[in-house]
Amino acid sequence: MTTSLLDRIAYVRPDRLRAPWRILLFLLAGFAASNVAVPLLAMTLPAASMPWLRPTLECLAVLFATRYASFTIDKRNWSLVGLGAGAWRPTTLALGLLAGVLAIGVPTGLLIARGDLTFVPAPGGDEVRTLLFSVAFLAPAALTEELLMRGYPFAVLRETWGWPLATAVTSIVFGLLHRNNPGVTPIAMANVISAGVFLAGVRIVTGSLAAAWAAHFMWNWTMSAGFHTAVSGLPFGTPGYRLVDTGPDWLSGGAWGPEGGAIAALGMIGTFAGLSWVTGRSKRAGIVSATSRSISSNAGAPLDTREHEA
């Protein structure tokens, strides 16, 4: 049976679209949900609630696209993107949360101890409201970015061409998405790309996108709610005190925040090394999800389900 040129371009086999087309359909579904469904729904809600609710609405749009792509295009389930039942085990989520805190908290603490970052008084405010808003904004925003970067596109790239390419592509795109943030510097951009690699590593070694989400959220929340400093250059409320940069920008981050300094990269490297060791021991003991994989594995799926596209 002969196939047309169009079929050869579009399909790797009769029932399977090639990876780029599957990712494109996912992005189109997310774009449609975000630019049609979200505005329509927003029209029915009080305008004052939008700063609190819009990140969640945008997250739901990408979650819809993820479900559509995973279930309809790939005919799989949530496990494809690391959101199956095992991904939500408390120990797995706890590892993600701890990784996020340590990766940025330890470097920031060292900068404070060195005098490169200093706490100064700031006007008072409603601290509880500020904390709640930071959760309402940062938690869905982190999940949105994880779904876009290390969710369905990452899964498709990983199963098709392996984890190194999937990690490289999604991490570079992750960095480019932040290129217009206030206070961006070459070191900050390099660190964002490194953060993409770090979060991909969390996704791989735990087998859980939920763990990567937990790490991503806790990284940002530690910056915002704990240290009262900018998150990727974006300012948040700082009732009572704020953290100011008193050291060299290349080390302590400048206007971007501590995550824009060179020392943040060391925090990610050290934390990932510790996470890999802990998850390795935990997998052998059956404590973390059995869906986690060695970083040397080519894909998250069994070998016989991988594609090799020319």
Buried (B, 14 or more C-beta within 10 A) or exposed (E): EEEEEEEEEBBBEEEBBBBBBBBEBBBEBBEBBBEEBBEEEBEEEEEEEEEBBBBBBBBBBBBBBBBBBBEEBBEBEBBBBBBBEBBBBEBBBEBBBBBBBBBBBBBBBBBBEEEBBEBEEBEEEEEEEBBEBBEBBBBBBBBBBBBBBBBBBBBBBBBBBBBEEBBBBBBBBBBEBBEEBEBBBEBBBBBBBBBBBBBBBBBBBBBBBBBBBBBBBBBBBBBBBBBBBBBBBBBBBBBBEBBEBBBEBBBBBBBBBBBBBBBBBBBBBBBBEBBBEBBBEBBEEEBBBEBBBEBEBBBBBEEEEBBEEE
